């Protein structure tokens, strides 16, 4: 009746009694399951105090309720709380702050200790609502002062970088990986890529180094999959910086993108560039390139068929002494906990959402262990593999991840890093991420059966 009334009057959520150490978890879960199964779709918020054993109790309730999407959390922080990454992977909607967490400053206004400030700021980045709870031993507190302090704390948050601001709207949004080999990309997609200046700065630096290292007096540089031409512009600039004679050829199979290349060749490049409409895997030039450049890399390195395409391109287009940019790339995975991402994957794609990987700006998640390398691909020189034979690109790997605390594993996060040329590298791994680069979000590989309380998993 209470949930029906809540739905009737338009409440956004209903707060359930606290799930504490003395709670009979089985009875509590049975009551919750009956409520969310038989009444209108109002979310039920379970109140939990962040203390030892609290996550285990919540997880047991959640599992007994069959991972009901309508169950949410109100997390009450305590005096000892400082960093709670495990809880940020959960459906926390409310963060409860008891007044006893606060201390008085010299003017006798409530403030938080620095470790608590850091934790609250982390939660502010997750768009939760806050509740100030008057502690039993502090009934005289003026709650308005606490609210003012939280607003002040929010005002001290650092402004996001340009890359973070550009990618914020994609937080935890599932996107199907691009298939540029199968589909012709739209102009807006190319435009989004071209906004990532750090990526193209690194490519330009790699081309400059490759041009400087080449012994030939005159070079040919081919950009394969040229799109609307950002790498072509950077190749011409690198040639000018090096003071070398470089013939630039741009190969693109998308007829609409080729029109833009023709316009840019006339307007911006002074007809310096030779334009070819062709698939890089099948075009045979009269003269092979000294430097071959591609940006076919996907969020997992190879997931946009870069190995297959560049194998063929290197065999047909690259001179025996030539170099390919990128020279190599590696794929990494790490176990991930995220109730939100798994629920969204489950609802994606008409019931088959857990059978496909996604490109995601991962945010409401906890990466449970350091990423480990799965495999690598190299295009350091012209390929001698038989055209049409792809067996050498087959990969299989296993890894063991140690997970310190009890957790749910909802899948794997995927990353890559790449050696463009020499010491010039790109990376989306969390510990080595190229500064301000936002072209690639990580991959998310969901699993159908959620792993619970794992101390180690094999991937």
N, C-alpha and C positions, 0 to 999 in steps of 0.2 A: 504493500500500500504506500509506503514512504517513497519508493522509487517512482511509482506511478504518479504520485503527487508532485514529485520533483520534475518529472517530464511534463506534467500538466502546466506547472507555473513557469516552465522554461529554464530551470536551473541547468548550468553547464556540467556540473558534477556533484556527487554526493560523497561526503567524507565518512568512511567507516570507522569503527572503534579501533583504538591502537592495537597493533600486533606486537605484543611484548613477550618477555621471557616466560611469563606465567600463562600465556594464551595456549589453549588447547588448539594446536594448529589444524588438526584434522577436522574438528567441529567448526572452526573458523572458516576453513576453506569450503566445507560443505554448505555453510550458510551463504557465503559469497557466490558460490556456483549457482545455487538456487535463485539468488537475486538476479544475477546477470543473465541467466538463461530464460527466465520466465517473465521478465518485466521489460518496459520500454528501454530504448538504447541510451540511457544516461550512464556515463562512466562512473565507476565506483573507485574512490581514491583510498588506498590502504595507507594508514599512518604508521610509520616505522621510525624508531630512533636509531641513528647511526652509531651502533655499538657492536661489540664482539658478538658474533652469532646472529646478528640481525639479518644479514643478507641470506644466510641459510634458511631462516624461518620464512622470509619473503619468497625465496625460490621454491620452497616446498609448497607454500600456498599456491603460487603461480602454476606449478606443475600439476597439483591436484585439481586445479580449475581448468586444466587443458590449455594453458597459455592463452586464456581469454583476452582478446584485444581491448575489452572494456575495463580491464583492471589497470589502474594507474597508481602512482605513489605520491605520498606526502612525506618527504624525508626531513626529520628533525635532527639538526646538527647539535652536537654537544661540545663541551669545553675542550675535549681532546681531539676533535676533528681538525684535520689540516689538509689532507689530500685524499680524495675519494674517487679515483678513476673508475673503480668497479661500479659505483652507483650511477656514473654518467652514461653507462651503457643501458640503463634501465628507464622505464617510462615515468620519470619523475616530472610531475607537473607543479608541485608546490614544495618550496623549501621553507621549513619552519625554524625560526630563530628564537629560542627562549631568551628572555631578557638577562638571564644569569650569564650568558655568553659575553655580554658587554662589560666593559670597565668604564670608570669615570675619568675624564681628562681633567686638566687643571681648572677648567671652567665648570666642572661637574656635569658635563654633558656626556651621554653614552657614546663610546667608541669601541671598536674591535681591535684585538691584538693583530699584529702584522700577519701571522700565519692564518688567522681567521679571515682577515681582509683578502688575502690571496685566494682562499677557497671560495669566498663569496663572489669575487670577481670572475673566477672560473665558471661558476653557476650563472652569472649574469650573461655570459656568452652563450648560454643554452636557452635563453628566453623562458625561464621559469617564473612563476609568481612567488612572492614572498609573504610569509605570515609571521608577524611578531607575536609570540606567545608570552603572556605575562607569567613569570615564574611564581610558584606558590609563596616563596619567601620575598617577593618583591612586588607586592600589591599596590604600592604607592607610586610606581613608575608612570611617567607621562609618556604614553606610547607615541605621541606625535614627534617627540624628540628622536625616537628610534627611526621612524619613517624618514625624517629629514636627514638623518645620518646616512641611511641607505641611498637616498637620492644624491647626497654629496659623493658617496663612494662611487656610484655609477658615473658621475661626472668626471672622475679621475681616470677612467678607462682610456687607454691609449687609442688614438685613431688607427684604424686598420691600414695596412699597406695597400697600395694600389692593386696588387695581385689579390690580396684577401678580400678587398671590397668588390672586385670584379667577379669573384667566385662565390661570394656569400649567398647569393640567391639559389645556388645549386647545392647547398648543404643537404646531404642525405637524400638527394633526389636521384632515383634510379634512372639511368640512361642506357639504352641499348648501344653497344659498341658500334662505331662507324664501320662500314664495309666499302671503302673507296674503290676496291677492285671490282665489286659487283655493282655499286651504285654510283651515279654521277652526283657529286656533292653540289649543294646549292651555294650561291654567292655569299649568303649570310654566314654559312659555315666557314667558308674560306676567310671571311672578314674577322670572325671570332679568333681563328688561328693567328691571323696577322697582328692582332693586338698584343700578342705575347712577345714584346721586344727582347727580353732577356734570352729567350730561346734563339732568336735570330742573331743576336749579338754573339752567342757562342758558335753558331754555325759560321758566321762571318769570320770569327777568329780562327776556326778550324780550316776554312778555305784559304785564309791568308797564310797560315802556317804551311799548308800543303803546297800552295803556289811557290812560296819561298824555298821550300825544300826540293822542288822538282828541278832536275838538271837541264831540262830542255829549254831552248831559247824561246820557243813558241809553244804554248800549251792549248789543249782543247779541254774545256770543262763542260760536262753535261749535267743538267738538272733534270732528273727523271721524276715524273709526277709533279710538274711545276705549278699546278694550280693557277692562281692569279699572278704569280711571279715574285713573291717576297724573297725567295732564295736567289732568283736571277738578279734582282737588284743588289743583294748582298754580295753575290759573286762578282759583279762588275765593280763594286766598291772595293772589294778585296784585291782585285787585279790592279786597280789604280793605286792602292796603298803599297802594293808590292813593286810597282813600277815595271810590271811584266806584260808581255803581249799574250793575251788570253782570248781565245775564241769561245764564246758561250753558246751552247745549244740547249734549248728547252724542249722537253718532250712531254706531251700531255694528251691523254685519250679523251678527256671531257670536251666535247665540241663547244659548249657554251663558255667554258673557261678559256678555250683557245681564242675565242673572239676577244676576250679581255686582254689576253697576252698580245694579240695583234695591235690593239689600241695602245697598250703600254709601250710596245716596241716602237711605234710611230711617235708617241708623245714624249715618253720618258727616256727611252734607251737609244734613240737616234738610229734605229734599224741596225743596231750592232749585234742583235741576237738572232740566231737561226731557229725558227719555230718548226716543230715537227708534231703533227697529229698522229699518234701511234701508241700502241700498248708496248711498254718497255720490254715485255717478255718476248716480243716477236719481231721487232724492227731490227734490220741489219744495216748498219751504216757503211758508207764507203771508207770511213776512217774512224778508228776507235779513240775513245777519250783517255786522256791522262788522269783526269779526276772525275769521278762520278759522285753526284750528291743527291740524297733522297731524304725526305722527312716522313717516310711511311711508318715510322715507329708508332706503336700503340701503347696503351697504358700498361700492358704486360710485356712490352717489347715486341713480341712476335704476333700479337693477336690480330693485326691488320694485314697479315700475310707478307710482312716485310722479308722474311727469309726466302720465301718462294719467288717473290718478285725480284729481289736483288740478286739471287743466284743466277736467274736468267739474264738480268741486265748486265751483271759483271761478266758473264760468259760471252754475250753478244756485243756489248758496247764498250767494255773496258780493255785497254791495251794490257799486254802481259806485265808491264812495269807499273801500271797505273794503281791508283789508290781509290778506295771507296769511303765516302763519308755518309753514314757512320762506319767505323771499322769493325765494331763489335757491340753487342748488348746482352744483358743478362736479366733474367726474370727472378723475382723474389716473392715469397709468400710468408704470411704470419697469421696465426690464429686470431680471430676477432670475436668479440662479444658485442652484440647490438640487437636489442629487442625490436627497435624501430626498423632497422634495415631488413631483418628477417621477416617481420610482418608485412612490410611493403613488397618484398620479393614474393612472398606467398600469395599476395593479392594481385600480382602482376601477370599479365599474359594469359588470362583465361584458364587458370588452374595449373599452368606449367611454369610458373615463375621461379620455382626453386631448381629448375633444370638448366638455367642459363646464367652466365656471368653478366655483371653490370659495371658500367663506369659510374663511380660515385665520388662526390666530394665528401668523404667520410668525416662525420663530426660527432654525432651522438653514439659513440662507440668506445670500446676499450680494446686496444691492441694488447694482447695477452703475453706476447713474447717478441723478442727481436726477430725481424725478418731474416729468412735464410734463403740462399741462392738455390734455385731449382735447376736452371740450365742456362746455356749461353749459345749465341750464334756469332760467327765471325765472317766478315767480308773484307779482310785485310788486303786481299789481292784477287785478281781475276779467278773465277771459279773454274775448276776442271771437271765438275760434276756433269753427268749426262743430262741434257735437256729433257725434261719430262719425267725424270726419275727423282722422286722426292723422299726416298727412304732415308737419306742422310739427314733430313730435317726432323725426323721423328725423335721425340724426347719422352723420357719417363724418369721420374725422380721420387725419392722419399726423404723425409726429414723427421726428426724428433724434436718436439718443442716442450720445454719444461715450463709449466704454469704453476706459479707459486701458491696462489690462493684458489679456493673453490670458486668456480666460474661456470657460466654457460658458454659454450662455443657455438656460435651461429654461422660460422663459415670461415673463409680465409680472405684476408686482404692481399691484393697483388700489386707489386711495384716493379719498376725496371730502372736500370741505369745503363748508360751508353758511353762508349769511347768514340767521340766523333773523329778526332785525329790527334795522335800523340797524347799530350796531357790535357787536351780539351775534352771535358766530359759533361754530360747531362745526367740528372738523377731526380727521381720523384720518391726515393726512399726517405722516410721521415728523418733519419739521422744524417743524410747527405744531400738533402733536397736543394736543388739549384735555386739560389735566392730570387724571389719574386717571379719565378716561372709558374705559369698557370695553364699551359696548353693541355696538360694531361692530369686528370684526376686518377686516383687509384682504382683498381678493379676490386669488385666484391664477388666472391664465389660462394653463394649460399649452399648450405647442406640441408637435405630433407629431414634428417633425424638430428635434432639438437643434442649435442654432447654435454653431459652434466657432471659437475664436480670432478673434472679431469685434472690430474696432476701432470699428465703428459699425453700428447697425442701424436699420431703419425700422419703426415700429409703427403 
